[in-house]
């Protein structure tokens, strides 16, 4: 249904580190774990890692 929540999760950050620094801009790596519910009460546990940088214009760029 339009407007229906399809995924909700809660968890915590379990690791952070600076991967690199280029032109005084740090590239951060974050690992998190959590548990949640997908459509119709399907329970999930998750662990994921992503990276992010804050660009000079104040926006963020990342992937994982």
CHARMM-style PDB file with segment names, atoms N, HN, CA, C and O in Angstrom:
ATOM      1  N   UNK     1       0.824  -1.177   0.000  1.00  0.00      PROA
ATOM      2  CA  UNK     1       0.000   0.000   0.000  1.00  0.00      PROA
ATOM      3  C   UNK     1       0.878   1.254   0.000  1.00  0.00      PROA
ATOM      4  O   UNK     1       1.951   1.272   0.603  1.00  0.00      PROA
ATOM      5  N   UNK     2       0.426   2.262  -0.657  1.00  0.00      PROA
ATOM      6  HN  UNK     2      -0.446   2.247  -1.147  1.00  0.00      PROA
ATOM      7  CA  UNK     2       1.127   3.533  -0.705  1.00  0.00      PROA
ATOM      8  C   UNK     2       1.214   4.123   0.704  1.00  0.00      PROA
ATOM      9  O   UNK     2       0.203   4.251   1.394  1.00  0.00      PROA
ATOM     10  N   UNK     3       2.416   4.476   1.118  1.00  0.00      PROA
ATOM     11  HN  UNK     3       3.237   4.372   0.557  1.00  0.00      PROA
ATOM     12  CA  UNK     3       2.618   5.064   2.440  1.00  0.00      PROA
ATOM     13  C   UNK     3       2.868   4.048   3.538  1.00  0.00      PROA
ATOM     14  O   UNK     3       3.141   4.433   4.675  1.00  0.00      PROA
ATOM     15  N   UNK     4       2.783   2.769   3.233  1.00  0.00      PROA
ATOM     16  HN  UNK     4       2.561   2.456   2.309  1.00  0.00      PROA
ATOM     17  CA  UNK     4       3.005   1.720   4.227  1.00  0.00      PROA
ATOM     18  C   UNK     4       4.502   1.574   4.509  1.00  0.00      PROA
ATOM     19  O   UNK     4       5.314   1.610   3.585  1.00  0.00      PROA
ATOM     20  N   UNK     5       4.862   1.413   5.767  1.00  0.00      PROA
ATOM     21  HN  UNK     5       4.202   1.385   6.518  1.00  0.00      PROA
ATOM     22  CA  UNK     5       6.262   1.156   6.128  1.00  0.00      PROA
ATOM     23  C   UNK     5       6.602  -0.256   5.677  1.00  0.00      PROA
ATOM     24  O   UNK     5       5.912  -1.211   6.032  1.00  0.00      PROA
ATOM     25  N   UNK     6       7.681  -0.387   4.885  1.00  0.00      PROA
ATOM     26  HN  UNK     6       8.242   0.389   4.597  1.00  0.00      PROA
ATOM     27  CA  UNK     6       8.060  -1.714   4.395  1.00  0.00      PROA
ATOM     28  C   UNK     6       9.243  -2.307   5.155  1.00  0.00      PROA
ATOM     29  O   UNK     6       9.482  -3.512   5.088  1.00  0.00      PROA
ATOM     30  N   UNK     7       9.992  -1.456   5.885  1.00  0.00      PROA
ATOM     31  HN  UNK     7       9.798  -0.476   5.940  1.00  0.00      PROA
ATOM     32  CA  UNK     7      11.130  -1.958   6.651  1.00  0.00      PROA
ATOM     33  C   UNK     7      11.402  -1.025   7.818  1.00  0.00      PROA
ATOM     34  O   UNK     7      11.421   0.196   7.658  1.00  0.00      PROA
ATOM     35  N   UNK     8      11.610  -1.596   8.976  1.00  0.00      PROA
ATOM     36  HN  UNK     8      11.595  -2.588   9.106  1.00  0.00      PROA
ATOM     37  CA  UNK     8      11.965  -0.819  10.151  1.00  0.00      PROA
ATOM     38  C   UNK     8      12.982  -1.623  10.954  1.00  0.00      PROA
ATOM     39  O   UNK     8      12.801  -2.821  11.174  1.00  0.00      PROA
ATOM     40  N   UNK     9      14.049  -0.961  11.390  1.00  0.00      PROA
ATOM     41  HN  UNK     9      14.196   0.012  11.211  1.00  0.00      PROA
ATOM     42  CA  UNK     9      15.117  -1.645  12.097  1.00  0.00      PROA
ATOM     43  C   UNK     9      15.689  -0.742  13.184  1.00  0.00      PROA
ATOM     44  O   UNK     9      15.691   0.482  13.053  1.00  0.00      PROA
ATOM     45  N   UNK    10      16.168  -1.358  14.247  1.00  0.00      PROA
ATOM     46  HN  UNK    10      16.165  -2.352  14.353  1.00  0.00      PROA
ATOM     47  CA  UNK    10      16.851  -0.631  15.315  1.00  0.00      PROA
ATOM     48  C   UNK    10      18.117  -1.401  15.656  1.00  0.00      PROA
ATOM     49  O   UNK    10      18.143  -2.632  15.632  1.00  0.00      PROA
ATOM     50  N   UNK    11      19.168  -0.648  15.975  1.00  0.00      PROA
ATOM     51  HN  UNK    11      19.147   0.351  15.994  1.00  0.00      PROA
ATOM     52  CA  UNK    11      20.416  -1.310  16.288  1.00  0.00      PROA
ATOM     53  C   UNK    11      21.433  -0.342  16.833  1.00  0.00      PROA
ATOM     54  O   UNK    11      21.089   0.695  17.399  1.00  0.00      PROA
ATOM     55  N   UNK    12      22.697  -0.694  16.655  1.00  0.00      PROA
ATOM     56  HN  UNK    12      22.977  -1.537  16.195  1.00  0.00      PROA
ATOM     57  CA  UNK    12      23.758   0.158  17.161  1.00  0.00      PROA
ATOM     58  C   UNK    12      24.999   0.042  16.289  1.00  0.00      PROA
ATOM     59  O   UNK    12      25.205  -0.948  15.586  1.00  0.00      PROA
ATOM     60  N   UNK    13      25.817   1.083  16.359  1.00  0.00      PROA
ATOM     61  HN  UNK    13      25.650   1.887  16.930  1.00  0.00      PROA
ATOM     62  CA  UNK    13      27.102   1.089  15.672  1.00  0.00      PROA
ATOM     63  C   UNK    13      28.072   0.240  16.478  1.00  0.00      PROA
ATOM     64  O   UNK    13      28.223   0.445  17.682  1.00  0.00      PROA
ATOM     65  N   UNK    14      28.736  -0.718  15.819  1.00  0.00      PROA
ATOM     66  HN  UNK    14      28.613  -0.884  14.841  1.00  0.00      PROA
ATOM     67  CA  UNK    14      29.671  -1.579  16.524  1.00  0.00      PROA
ATOM     68  C   UNK    14      31.125  -1.302  16.146  1.00  0.00      PROA
ATOM     69  O   UNK    14      32.041  -1.846  16.763  1.00  0.00      PROA
ATOM     70  N   UNK    15      31.340  -0.457  15.133  1.00  0.00      PROA
ATOM     71  HN  UNK    15      30.596  -0.016  14.632  1.00  0.00      PROA
ATOM     72  CA  UNK    15      32.708  -0.114  14.753  1.00  0.00      PROA
ATOM     73  C   UNK    15      32.761   1.110  13.867  1.00  0.00      PROA
ATOM     74  O   UNK    15      31.880   1.334  13.037  1.00  0.00      PROA
ATOM     75  N   UNK    16      33.814   1.907  14.054  1.00  0.00      PROA
ATOM     76  HN  UNK    16      34.530   1.726  14.728  1.00  0.00      PROA
ATOM     77  CA  UNK    16      34.049   3.084  13.221  1.00  0.00      PROA
ATOM     78  C   UNK    16      35.549   3.225  13.025  1.00  0.00      PROA
ATOM     79  O   UNK    16      36.330   2.947  13.935  1.00  0.00      PROA
ATOM     80  N   UNK    17      35.945   3.653  11.844  1.00  0.00      PROA
ATOM     81  HN  UNK    17      35.310   3.879  11.104  1.00  0.00      PROA
ATOM     82  CA  UNK    17      37.364   3.935  11.620  1.00  0.00      PROA
ATOM     83  C   UNK    17      37.526   4.907  10.467  1.00  0.00      PROA
ATOM     84  O   UNK    17      36.655   5.019   9.604  1.00  0.00      PROA
ATOM     85  N   UNK    18      38.642   5.603  10.463  1.00  0.00      PROA
ATOM     86  HN  UNK    18      39.349   5.513  11.164  1.00  0.00      PROA
ATOM     87  CA  UNK    18      39.004   6.475   9.353  1.00  0.00      PROA
ATOM     88  C   UNK    18      39.774   5.622   8.362  1.00  0.00      PROA
ATOM     89  O   UNK    18      40.853   5.119   8.677  1.00  0.00      PROA
ATOM     90  N   UNK    19      39.226   5.456   7.164  1.00  0.00      PROA
ATOM     91  HN  UNK    19      38.350   5.865   6.908  1.00  0.00      PROA
ATOM     92  CA  UNK    19      39.875   4.627   6.139  1.00  0.00      PROA
ATOM     93  C   UNK    19      41.008   5.361   5.450  1.00  0.00      PROA
ATOM     94  O   UNK    19      42.064   4.786   5.186  1.00  0.00      PROA
ATOM     95  N   UNK    20      40.780   6.658   5.152  1.00  0.00      PROA
ATOM     96  HN  UNK    20      39.922   7.125   5.366  1.00  0.00      PROA
ATOM     97  CA  UNK    20      41.797   7.442   4.461  1.00  0.00      PROA
ATOM     98  C   UNK    20      41.467   8.918   4.624  1.00  0.00      PROA
ATOM     99  O   UNK    20      40.373   9.286   5.052  1.00  0.00      PROA
ATOM    100  N   UNK    21      42.440   9.753   4.274  1.00  0.00      PROA
ATOM    101  HN  UNK    21      43.328   9.454   3.926  1.00  0.00      PROA
ATOM    102  CA  UNK    21      42.238  11.196   4.271  1.00  0.00      PROA
ATOM    103  C   UNK    21      42.828  11.725   2.975  1.00  0.00      PROA
ATOM    104  O   UNK    21      44.021  11.567   2.714  1.00  0.00      PROA
ATOM    105  N   UNK    22      41.986  12.353   2.164  1.00  0.00      PROA
ATOM    106  HN  UNK    22      41.017  12.481   2.376  1.00  0.00      PROA
ATOM    107  CA  UNK    22      42.447  12.951   0.910  1.00  0.00      PROA
ATOM    108  C   UNK    22      42.049  14.416   0.898  1.00  0.00      PROA
ATOM    109  O   UNK    22      40.880  14.741   1.107  1.00  0.00      PROA
ATOM    110  N   UNK    23      42.990  15.290   0.661  1.00  0.00      PROA
ATOM    111  HN  UNK    23      43.940  15.026   0.491  1.00  0.00      PROA
ATOM    112  CA  UNK    23      42.733  16.734   0.652  1.00  0.00      PROA
ATOM    113  C   UNK    23      42.040  17.191   1.937  1.00  0.00      PROA
ATOM    114  O   UNK    23      41.119  18.007   1.902  1.00  0.00      PROA
ATOM    115  N   UNK    24      42.493  16.658   3.061  1.00  0.00      PROA
ATOM    116  HN  UNK    24      43.241  15.996   3.090  1.00  0.00      PROA
ATOM    117  CA  UNK    24      41.969  16.984   4.394  1.00  0.00      PROA
ATOM    118  C   UNK    24      40.522  16.545   4.606  1.00  0.00      PROA
ATOM    119  O   UNK    24      39.876  17.013   5.544  1.00  0.00      PROA
ATOM    120  N   UNK    25      39.998  15.660   3.761  1.00  0.00      PROA
ATOM    121  HN  UNK    25      40.523  15.280   2.999  1.00  0.00      PROA
ATOM    122  CA  UNK    25      38.635  15.142   3.905  1.00  0.00      PROA
ATOM    123  C   UNK    25      38.731  13.664   4.290  1.00  0.00      PROA
ATOM    124  O   UNK    25      39.202  12.850   3.496  1.00  0.00      PROA
ATOM    125  N   UNK    26      38.281  13.305   5.521  1.00  0.00      PROA
ATOM    126  HN  UNK    26      37.898  13.967   6.166  1.00  0.00      PROA
ATOM    127  CA  UNK    26      38.359  11.900   5.938  1.00  0.00      PROA
ATOM    128  C   UNK    26      37.266  11.042   5.307  1.00  0.00      PROA
ATOM    129  O   UNK    26      36.132  11.486   5.130  1.00  0.00      PROA
ATOM    130  N   UNK    27      37.629   9.811   4.975  1.00  0.00      PROA
ATOM    131  HN  UNK    27      38.550   9.450   5.119  1.00  0.00      PROA
ATOM    132  CA  UNK    27      36.677   8.802   4.506  1.00  0.00      PROA
ATOM    133  C   UNK    27      36.446   7.867   5.692  1.00  0.00      PROA
ATOM    134  O   UNK    27      37.374   7.195   6.142  1.00  0.00      PROA
ATOM    135  N   UNK    28      35.221   7.823   6.196  1.00  0.00      PROA
ATOM    136  HN  UNK    28      34.467   8.369   5.830  1.00  0.00      PROA
ATOM    137  CA  UNK    28      34.895   7.038   7.371  1.00  0.00      PROA
ATOM    138  C   UNK    28      34.227   5.729   6.991  1.00  0.00      PROA
ATOM    139  O   UNK    28      33.448   5.671   6.040  1.00  0.00      PROA
ATOM    140  N   UNK    29      34.540   4.673   7.744  1.00  0.00      PROA
ATOM    141  HN  UNK    29      35.174   4.720   8.517  1.00  0.00      PROA
ATOM    142  CA  UNK    29      33.887   3.384   7.570  1.00  0.00      PROA
ATOM    143  C   UNK    29      33.128   3.072   8.860  1.00  0.00      PROA
ATOM    144  O   UNK    29      33.691   3.171   9.949  1.00  0.00      PROA
ATOM    145  N   UNK    30      31.860   2.698   8.742  1.00  0.00      PROA
ATOM    146  HN  UNK    30      31.402   2.617   7.857  1.00  0.00      PROA
ATOM    147  CA  UNK    30      31.006   2.430   9.887  1.00  0.00      PROA
ATOM    148  C   UNK    30      30.406   1.036   9.736  1.00  0.00      PROA
ATOM    149  O   UNK    30      29.940   0.676   8.655  1.00  0.00      PROA
ATOM    150  N   UNK    31      30.415   0.246  10.819  1.00  0.00      PROA
ATOM    151  HN  UNK    31      30.794   0.539  11.697  1.00  0.00      PROA
ATOM    152  CA  UNK    31      29.771  -1.058  10.840  1.00  0.00      PROA
ATOM    153  C   UNK    31      28.688  -1.020  11.904  1.00  0.00      PROA
ATOM    154  O   UNK    31      28.922  -0.566  13.024  1.00  0.00      PROA
ATOM    155  N   UNK    32      27.498  -1.501  11.549  1.00  0.00      PROA
ATOM    156  HN  UNK    32      27.308  -1.870  10.640  1.00  0.00      PROA
ATOM    157  CA  UNK    32      26.366  -1.491  12.466  1.00  0.00      PROA
ATOM    158  C   UNK    32      25.659  -2.840  12.436  1.00  0.00      PROA
ATOM    159  O   UNK    32      25.765  -3.596  11.470  1.00  0.00      PROA
ATOM    160  N   UNK    33      24.944  -3.119  13.502  1.00  0.00      PROA
ATOM    161  HN  UNK    33      24.858  -2.505  14.287  1.00  0.00      PROA
ATOM    162  CA  UNK    33      24.148  -4.338  13.599  1.00  0.00      PROA
ATOM    163  C   UNK    33      22.786  -3.984  14.173  1.00  0.00      PROA
ATOM    164  O   UNK    33      22.656  -3.024  14.933  1.00  0.00      PROA
ATOM    165  N   UNK    34      21.783  -4.753  13.811  1.00  0.00      PROA
ATOM    166  HN  UNK    34      21.889  -5.533  13.194  1.00  0.00      PROA
ATOM    167  CA  UNK    34      20.447  -4.464  14.314  1.00  0.00      PROA
ATOM    168  C   UNK    34      19.477  -5.579  13.999  1.00  0.00      PROA
ATOM    169  O   UNK    34      19.842  -6.605  13.425  1.00  0.00      PROA
ATOM    170  N   UNK    35      18.241  -5.358  14.382  1.00  0.00      PROA
ATOM    171  HN  UNK    35      17.944  -4.524  14.848  1.00  0.00      PROA
ATOM    172  CA  UNK    35      17.175  -6.296  14.062  1.00  0.00      PROA
ATOM    173  C   UNK    35      15.926  -5.490  13.733  1.00  0.00      PROA
ATOM    174  O   UNK    35      15.763  -4.356  14.182  1.00  0.00      PROA
ATOM    175  N   UNK    36      15.063  -6.088  12.954  1.00  0.00      PROA
ATOM    176  HN  UNK    36      15.196  -7.009  12.589  1.00  0.00      PROA
ATOM    177  CA  UNK    36      13.881  -5.345  12.539  1.00  0.00      PROA
ATOM    178  C   UNK    36      12.833  -6.225  11.901  1.00  0.00      PROA
ATOM    179  O   UNK    36      12.849  -7.451  12.014  1.00  0.00      PROA
ATOM    180  N   UNK    37      11.922  -5.549  11.226  1.00  0.00      PROA
ATOM    181  HN  UNK    37      11.909  -4.553  11.134  1.00  0.00      PROA
ATOM    182  CA  UNK    37      10.786  -6.215  10.599  1.00  0.00      PROA
ATOM    183  C   UNK    37      10.618  -5.703   9.178  1.00  0.00      PROA
ATOM    184  O   UNK    37      10.650  -4.497   8.933  1.00  0.00      PROA
ATOM    185  N   UNK    38      10.441  -6.623   8.252  1.00  0.00      PROA
ATOM    186  HN  UNK    38      10.415  -7.602   8.451  1.00  0.00      PROA
ATOM    187  CA  UNK    38      10.126  -6.317   6.863  1.00  0.00      PROA
ATOM    188  C   UNK    38       8.630  -6.591   6.693  1.00  0.00      PROA
ATOM    189  O   UNK    38       8.006  -7.211   7.555  1.00  0.00      PROA
ATOM    190  N   UNK    39       8.077  -6.140   5.613  1.00  0.00      PROA
ATOM    191  HN  UNK    39       8.583  -5.636   4.913  1.00  0.00      PROA
ATOM    192  CA  UNK    39       6.629  -6.263   5.331  1.00  0.00      PROA
ATOM    193  C   UNK    39       6.010  -7.515   5.976  1.00  0.00      PROA
ATOM    194  O   UNK    39       6.554  -8.615   5.873  1.00  0.00      PROA
ATOM    195  N   UNK    40       4.884  -7.326   6.627  1.00  0.00      PROA
ATOM    196  HN  UNK    40       4.442  -6.432   6.710  1.00  0.00      PROA
ATOM    197  CA  UNK    40       4.062  -8.403   7.199  1.00  0.00      PROA
ATOM    198  C   UNK    40       4.782  -9.213   8.276  1.00  0.00      PROA
ATOM    199  O   UNK    40       4.654 -10.435   8.342  1.00  0.00      PROA
ATOM    200  N   UNK    41       5.541  -8.508   9.118  1.00  0.00      PROA
ATOM    201  HN  UNK    41       5.645  -7.514   9.064  1.00  0.00      PROA
ATOM    202  CA  UNK    41       6.152  -9.104  10.310  1.00  0.00      PROA
ATOM    203  C   UNK    41       7.214 -10.162  10.046  1.00  0.00      PROA
ATOM    204  O   UNK    41       7.383 -11.074  10.855  1.00  0.00      PROA
ATOM    205  N   UNK    42       7.928 -10.062   8.937  1.00  0.00      PROA
ATOM    206  HN  UNK    42       7.791  -9.321   8.280  1.00  0.00      PROA
ATOM    207  CA  UNK    42       9.052 -10.950   8.656  1.00  0.00      PROA
ATOM    208  C   UNK    42      10.256 -10.416   9.430  1.00  0.00      PROA
ATOM    209  O   UNK    42      10.756  -9.337   9.109  1.00  0.00      PROA
ATOM    210  N   UNK    43      10.733 -11.143  10.437  1.00  0.00      PROA
ATOM    211  HN  UNK    43      10.327 -12.019  10.697  1.00  0.00      PROA
ATOM    212  CA  UNK    43      11.804 -10.685  11.314  1.00  0.00      PROA
ATOM    213  C   UNK    43      13.167 -10.872  10.651  1.00  0.00      PROA
ATOM    214  O   UNK    43      13.408 -11.884   9.992  1.00  0.00      PROA
ATOM    215  N   UNK    44      14.060  -9.889  10.828  1.00  0.00      PROA
ATOM    216  HN  UNK    44      13.864  -9.067  11.363  1.00  0.00      PROA
ATOM    217  CA  UNK    44      15.402  -9.967  10.262  1.00  0.00      PROA
ATOM    218  C   UNK    44      16.437  -9.505  11.284  1.00  0.00      PROA
ATOM    219  O   UNK    44      16.154  -8.671  12.143  1.00  0.00      PROA
ATOM    220  N   UNK    45      17.638 -10.062  11.174  1.00  0.00      PROA
ATOM    221  HN  UNK    45      17.868 -10.739  10.475  1.00  0.00      PROA
ATOM    222  CA  UNK    45      18.826  -9.587  11.874  1.00  0.00      PROA
ATOM    223  C   UNK    45      19.795  -9.157  10.794  1.00  0.00      PROA
ATOM    224  O   UNK    45      19.908  -9.811   9.757  1.00  0.00      PROA
ATOM    225  N   UNK    46      20.496  -8.059  11.033  1.00  0.00      PROA
ATOM    226  HN  UNK    46      20.404  -7.528  11.876  1.00  0.00      PROA
ATOM    227  CA  UNK    46      21.364  -7.533   9.986  1.00  0.00      PROA
ATOM    228  C   UNK    46      22.675  -7.015  10.557  1.00  0.00      PROA
ATOM    229  O   UNK    46      22.735  -6.548  11.695  1.00  0.00      PROA
ATOM    230  N   UNK    47      23.708  -7.104   9.758  1.00  0.00      PROA
ATOM    231  HN  UNK    47      23.659  -7.483   8.834  1.00  0.00      PROA
ATOM    232  CA  UNK    47      24.999  -6.467  10.027  1.00  0.00      PROA
ATOM    233  C   UNK    47      25.461  -5.898   8.705  1.00  0.00      PROA
ATOM    234  O   UNK    47      25.457  -6.598   7.692  1.00  0.00      PROA
ATOM    235  N   UNK    48      25.863  -4.624   8.700  1.00  0.00      PROA
ATOM    236  HN  UNK    48      25.866  -4.055   9.523  1.00  0.00      PROA
ATOM    237  CA  UNK    48      26.279  -4.001   7.454  1.00  0.00      PROA
ATOM    238  C   UNK    48      27.399  -3.009   7.699  1.00  0.00      PROA
ATOM    239  O   UNK    48      27.561  -2.476   8.796  1.00  0.00      PROA
ATOM    240  N   UNK    49      28.159  -2.780   6.655  1.00  0.00      PROA
ATOM    241  HN  UNK    49      28.027  -3.213   5.763  1.00  0.00      PROA
ATOM    242  CA  UNK    49      29.282  -1.849   6.682  1.00  0.00      PROA
ATOM    243  C   UNK    49      29.123  -0.889   5.511  1.00  0.00      PROA
ATOM    244  O   UNK    49      28.792  -1.300   4.399  1.00  0.00      PROA
ATOM    245  N   UNK    50      29.361   0.391   5.771  1.00  0.00      PROA
ATOM    246  HN  UNK    50      29.630   0.725   6.675  1.00  0.00      PROA
ATOM    247  CA  UNK    50      29.311   1.377   4.704  1.00  0.00      PROA
ATOM    248  C   UNK    50      30.394   2.420   4.939  1.00  0.00      PROA
ATOM    249  O   UNK    50      30.952   2.509   6.032  1.00  0.00      PROA
ATOM    250  N   UNK    51      30.685   3.196   3.924  1.00  0.00      PROA
ATOM    251  HN  UNK    51      30.231   3.124   3.036  1.00  0.00      PROA
ATOM    252  CA  UNK    51      31.660   4.286   4.032  1.00  0.00      PROA
ATOM    253  C   UNK    51      30.973   5.589   3.670  1.00  0.00      PROA
ATOM    254  O   UNK    51      29.978   5.597   2.945  1.00  0.00      PROA
ATOM    255  N   UNK    52      31.504   6.681   4.173  1.00  0.00      PROA
ATOM    256  HN  UNK    52      32.313   6.674   4.761  1.00  0.00      PROA
ATOM    257  CA  UNK    52      30.935   7.991   3.867  1.00  0.00      PROA
ATOM    258  C   UNK    52      32.012   9.065   3.925  1.00  0.00      PROA
ATOM    259  O   UNK    52      32.970   8.958   4.691  1.00  0.00      PROA
ATOM    260  N   UNK    53      31.847  10.094   3.113  1.00  0.00      PROA
ATOM    261  HN  UNK    53      31.069  10.181   2.490  1.00  0.00      PROA
ATOM    262  CA  UNK    53      32.693  11.283   3.180  1.00  0.00      PROA
ATOM    263  C   UNK    53      31.780  12.510   3.182  1.00  0.00      PROA
ATOM    264  O   UNK    53      30.706  12.503   2.580  1.00  0.00      PROA
ATOM    265  N   UNK    54      32.221  13.549   3.861  1.00  0.00      PROA
ATOM    266  HN  UNK    54      33.093  13.555   4.350  1.00  0.00      PROA
ATOM    267  CA  UNK    54      31.498  14.815   3.811  1.00  0.00      PROA
ATOM    268  C   UNK    54      32.208  15.684   2.782  1.00  0.00      PROA
ATOM    269  O   UNK    54      33.392  15.988   2.922  1.00  0.00      PROA
ATOM    270  N   UNK    55      31.487  16.071   1.766  1.00  0.00      PROA
ATOM    271  HN  UNK    55      30.525  15.824   1.651  1.00  0.00      PROA
ATOM    272  CA  UNK    55      32.073  16.848   0.681  1.00  0.00      PROA
ATOM    273  C   UNK    55      32.207  18.318   1.093  1.00  0.00      PROA
ATOM    274  O   UNK    55      31.607  18.758   2.073  1.00  0.00      PROA
ATOM    275  N   UNK    56      32.991  19.052   0.340  1.00  0.00      PROA
ATOM    276  HN  UNK    56      33.478  18.695  -0.457  1.00  0.00      PROA
ATOM    277  CA  UNK    56      33.266  20.457   0.671  1.00  0.00      PROA
ATOM    278  C   UNK    56      31.998  21.318   0.698  1.00  0.00      PROA
ATOM    279  O   UNK    56      31.958  22.323   1.407  1.00  0.00      PROA
ATOM    280  N   UNK    57      30.964  20.942  -0.063  1.00  0.00      PROA
ATOM    281  HN  UNK    57      30.996  20.125  -0.639  1.00  0.00      PROA
ATOM    282  CA  UNK    57      29.726  21.715  -0.070  1.00  0.00      PROA
ATOM    283  C   UNK    57      28.784  21.346   1.079  1.00  0.00      PROA
ATOM    284  O   UNK    57      27.679  21.880   1.175  1.00  0.00      PROA
ATOM    285  N   UNK    58      29.225  20.426   1.957  1.00  0.00      PROA
ATOM    286  HN  UNK    58      30.123  19.992   1.880  1.00  0.00      PROA
ATOM    287  CA  UNK    58      28.424  20.045   3.113  1.00  0.00      PROA
ATOM    288  C   UNK    58      27.569  18.810   2.904  1.00  0.00      PROA
ATOM    289  O   UNK    58      26.993  18.296   3.863  1.00  0.00      PROA
ATOM    290  N   UNK    59      27.472  18.320   1.678  1.00  0.00      PROA
ATOM    291  HN  UNK    59      27.940  18.738   0.899  1.00  0.00      PROA
ATOM    292  CA  UNK    59      26.694  17.119   1.416  1.00  0.00      PROA
ATOM    293  C   UNK    59      27.537  15.884   1.718  1.00  0.00      PROA
ATOM    294  O   UNK    59      28.751  15.983   1.897  1.00  0.00      PROA
ATOM    295  N   UNK    60      26.894  14.732   1.773  1.00  0.00      PROA
ATOM    296  HN  UNK    60      25.908  14.652   1.627  1.00  0.00      PROA
ATOM    297  CA  UNK    60      27.580  13.486   2.055  1.00  0.00      PROA
ATOM    298  C   UNK    60      27.497  12.558   0.859  1.00  0.00      PROA
ATOM    299  O   UNK    60      26.533  12.599   0.095  1.00  0.00      PROA
ATOM    300  N   UNK    61      28.500  11.731   0.701  1.00  0.00      PROA
ATOM    301  HN  UNK    61      29.283  11.697   1.322  1.00  0.00      PROA
ATOM    302  CA  UNK    61      28.550  10.729  -0.349  1.00  0.00      PROA
ATOM    303  C   UNK    61      28.995   9.430   0.305  1.00  0.00      PROA
ATOM    304  O   UNK    61      29.879   9.450   1.161  1.00  0.00      PROA
ATOM    305  N   UNK    62      28.409   8.307  -0.074  1.00  0.00      PROA
ATOM    306  HN  UNK    62      27.691   8.291  -0.769  1.00  0.00      PROA
ATOM    307  CA  UNK    62      28.810   7.057   0.558  1.00  0.00      PROA
ATOM    308  C   UNK    62      28.308   5.855  -0.198  1.00  0.00      PROA
ATOM    309  O   UNK    62      27.628   5.971  -1.217  1.00  0.00      PROA
ATOM    310  N   UNK    63      28.656   4.700   0.322  1.00  0.00      PROA
ATOM    311  HN  UNK    63      29.209   4.606   1.150  1.00  0.00      PROA
ATOM    312  CA  UNK    63      28.243   3.441  -0.273  1.00  0.00      PROA
ATOM    313  C   UNK    63      28.458   2.318   0.715  1.00  0.00      PROA
ATOM    314  O   UNK    63      29.141   2.479   1.726  1.00  0.00      PROA
ATOM    315  N   UNK    64      27.870   1.185   0.411  1.00  0.00      PROA
ATOM    316  HN  UNK    64      27.316   1.054  -0.411  1.00  0.00      PROA
ATOM    317  CA  UNK    64      28.049   0.050   1.339  1.00  0.00      PROA
ATOM    318  C   UNK    64      27.427  -1.194   0.811  1.00  0.00      PROA
ATOM    319  OT1 UNK    64      27.484  -2.237   1.461  1.00  0.00      PROA
TER     320      UNK     64
END
